[in-house]
Amino acid sequence: MRIHHVQVGMPSGREDEARTFYADGLGLTEVPKPAELAKRGGAWFRSPGGA
C-alpha cells in the first residue's frame, strides 16, 4: 500500500514551526504550493523518493 498524500491542519502563522518539525525533524522536503493556494498560508512537504 502507498499513501498518496496526507493533509494536516496547522494554526495560521505557524509555518516556521511546521518547517522545523516536518523538514528538520522528519526529513521531508518543502515544495512550493500553487500561487492560488499559497495565498492561504500553510506549507507542503514531500517525502524522500516522493513523486
PyMOL commands that place a pseudoatom at each C-alpha (Angstrom):
pseudoatom trace, name=CA, resn=MET, resi=1, chain=A, elem=C, hetatm=0, pos=[0.000, 0.000, 0.000]
pseudoatom trace, name=CA, resn=ARG, resi=2, chain=A, elem=C, hetatm=0, pos=[1.207, 3.524, -0.763]
pseudoatom trace, name=CA, resn=ILE, resi=3, chain=A, elem=C, hetatm=0, pos=[-0.157, 6.744, 0.702]
pseudoatom trace, name=CA, resn=HIS, resi=4, chain=A, elem=C, hetatm=0, pos=[-0.557, 9.488, -1.890]
pseudoatom trace, name=CA, resn=HIS, resi=5, chain=A, elem=C, hetatm=0, pos=[-0.861, 12.429, 0.481]
pseudoatom trace, name=CA, resn=VAL, resi=6, chain=A, elem=C, hetatm=0, pos=[-1.880, 13.462, 3.957]
pseudoatom trace, name=CA, resn=GLN, resi=7, chain=A, elem=C, hetatm=0, pos=[-3.353, 16.810, 4.931]
pseudoatom trace, name=CA, resn=VAL, resi=8, chain=A, elem=C, hetatm=0, pos=[-2.652, 18.128, 8.427]
pseudoatom trace, name=CA, resn=GLY, resi=9, chain=A, elem=C, hetatm=0, pos=[-4.022, 21.452, 9.631]
pseudoatom trace, name=CA, resn=MET, resi=10, chain=A, elem=C, hetatm=0, pos=[-1.916, 23.989, 11.486]
pseudoatom trace, name=CA, resn=PRO, resi=11, chain=A, elem=C, hetatm=0, pos=[-2.758, 27.269, 13.187]
pseudoatom trace, name=CA, resn=SER, resi=12, chain=A, elem=C, hetatm=0, pos=[-2.349, 30.345, 10.992]
pseudoatom trace, name=CA, resn=GLY, resi=13, chain=A, elem=C, hetatm=0, pos=[1.138, 31.830, 11.040]
pseudoatom trace, name=CA, resn=ARG, resi=14, chain=A, elem=C, hetatm=0, pos=[2.878, 28.709, 12.381]
pseudoatom trace, name=CA, resn=GLU, resi=15, chain=A, elem=C, hetatm=0, pos=[4.589, 27.647, 9.154]
pseudoatom trace, name=CA, resn=ASP, resi=16, chain=A, elem=C, hetatm=0, pos=[8.071, 28.065, 10.638]
pseudoatom trace, name=CA, resn=GLU, resi=17, chain=A, elem=C, hetatm=0, pos=[7.217, 25.556, 13.374]
pseudoatom trace, name=CA, resn=ALA, resi=18, chain=A, elem=C, hetatm=0, pos=[5.863, 23.159, 10.755]
pseudoatom trace, name=CA, resn=ARG, resi=19, chain=A, elem=C, hetatm=0, pos=[9.110, 23.502, 8.781]
pseudoatom trace, name=CA, resn=THR, resi=20, chain=A, elem=C, hetatm=0, pos=[11.144, 22.731, 11.873]
pseudoatom trace, name=CA, resn=PHE, resi=21, chain=A, elem=C, hetatm=0, pos=[9.118, 19.594, 12.578]
pseudoatom trace, name=CA, resn=TYR, resi=22, chain=A, elem=C, hetatm=0, pos=[8.499, 18.208, 9.081]
pseudoatom trace, name=CA, resn=ALA, resi=23, chain=A, elem=C, hetatm=0, pos=[11.710, 19.264, 7.311]
pseudoatom trace, name=CA, resn=ASP, resi=24, chain=A, elem=C, hetatm=0, pos=[14.295, 19.287, 10.075]
pseudoatom trace, name=CA, resn=GLY, resi=25, chain=A, elem=C, hetatm=0, pos=[12.755, 16.604, 12.273]
pseudoatom trace, name=CA, resn=LEU, resi=26, chain=A, elem=C, hetatm=0, pos=[11.253, 14.169, 9.777]
pseudoatom trace, name=CA, resn=GLY, resi=27, chain=A, elem=C, hetatm=0, pos=[13.474, 14.884, 6.784]
pseudoatom trace, name=CA, resn=LEU, resi=28, chain=A, elem=C, hetatm=0, pos=[10.694, 15.925, 4.409]
pseudoatom trace, name=CA, resn=THR, resi=29, chain=A, elem=C, hetatm=0, pos=[11.337, 18.448, 1.645]
pseudoatom trace, name=CA, resn=GLU, resi=30, chain=A, elem=C, hetatm=0, pos=[9.174, 21.545, 1.370]
pseudoatom trace, name=CA, resn=VAL, resi=31, chain=A, elem=C, hetatm=0, pos=[7.677, 22.013, -2.089]
pseudoatom trace, name=CA, resn=PRO, resi=32, chain=A, elem=C, hetatm=0, pos=[6.058, 25.171, -3.459]
pseudoatom trace, name=CA, resn=LYS, resi=33, chain=A, elem=C, hetatm=0, pos=[2.309, 25.481, -3.278]
pseudoatom trace, name=CA, resn=PRO, resi=34, chain=A, elem=C, hetatm=0, pos=[0.420, 26.732, -6.342]
pseudoatom trace, name=CA, resn=ALA, resi=35, chain=A, elem=C, hetatm=0, pos=[0.046, 30.533, -6.189]
pseudoatom trace, name=CA, resn=GLU, resi=36, chain=A, elem=C, hetatm=0, pos=[-3.712, 30.373, -5.620]
pseudoatom trace, name=CA, resn=LEU, resi=37, chain=A, elem=C, hetatm=0, pos=[-3.304, 28.061, -2.608]
pseudoatom trace, name=CA, resn=ALA, resi=38, chain=A, elem=C, hetatm=0, pos=[-0.208, 29.805, -1.260]
pseudoatom trace, name=CA, resn=LYS, resi=39, chain=A, elem=C, hetatm=0, pos=[-2.364, 32.857, -0.504]
pseudoatom trace, name=CA, resn=ARG, resi=40, chain=A, elem=C, hetatm=0, pos=[-3.989, 30.870, 2.298]
pseudoatom trace, name=CA, resn=GLY, resi=41, chain=A, elem=C, hetatm=0, pos=[-0.694, 30.118, 4.025]
pseudoatom trace, name=CA, resn=GLY, resi=42, chain=A, elem=C, hetatm=0, pos=[0.451, 26.692, 5.113]
pseudoatom trace, name=CA, resn=ALA, resi=43, chain=A, elem=C, hetatm=0, pos=[3.207, 24.559, 3.656]
pseudoatom trace, name=CA, resn=TRP, resi=44, chain=A, elem=C, hetatm=0, pos=[3.524, 21.410, 1.569]
pseudoatom trace, name=CA, resn=PHE, resi=45, chain=A, elem=C, hetatm=0, pos=[6.163, 18.749, 2.124]
pseudoatom trace, name=CA, resn=ARG, resi=46, chain=A, elem=C, hetatm=0, pos=[7.285, 15.700, 0.142]
pseudoatom trace, name=CA, resn=SER, resi=47, chain=A, elem=C, hetatm=0, pos=[8.885, 12.561, 1.496]
pseudoatom trace, name=CA, resn=PRO, resi=48, chain=A, elem=C, hetatm=0, pos=[12.239, 11.380, 0.175]
pseudoatom trace, name=CA, resn=GLY, resi=49, chain=A, elem=C, hetatm=0, pos=[11.543, 9.494, -3.036]
pseudoatom trace, name=CA, resn=GLY, resi=50, chain=A, elem=C, hetatm=0, pos=[8.066, 11.034, -3.246]
pseudoatom trace, name=CA, resn=ALA, resi=51, chain=A, elem=C, hetatm=0, pos=[6.853, 11.992, -6.672]
for i in range(1, 51): cmd.bond("trace and resi %d" % i, "trace and resi %d" % (i + 1))
show_as sticks, trace
zoom trace
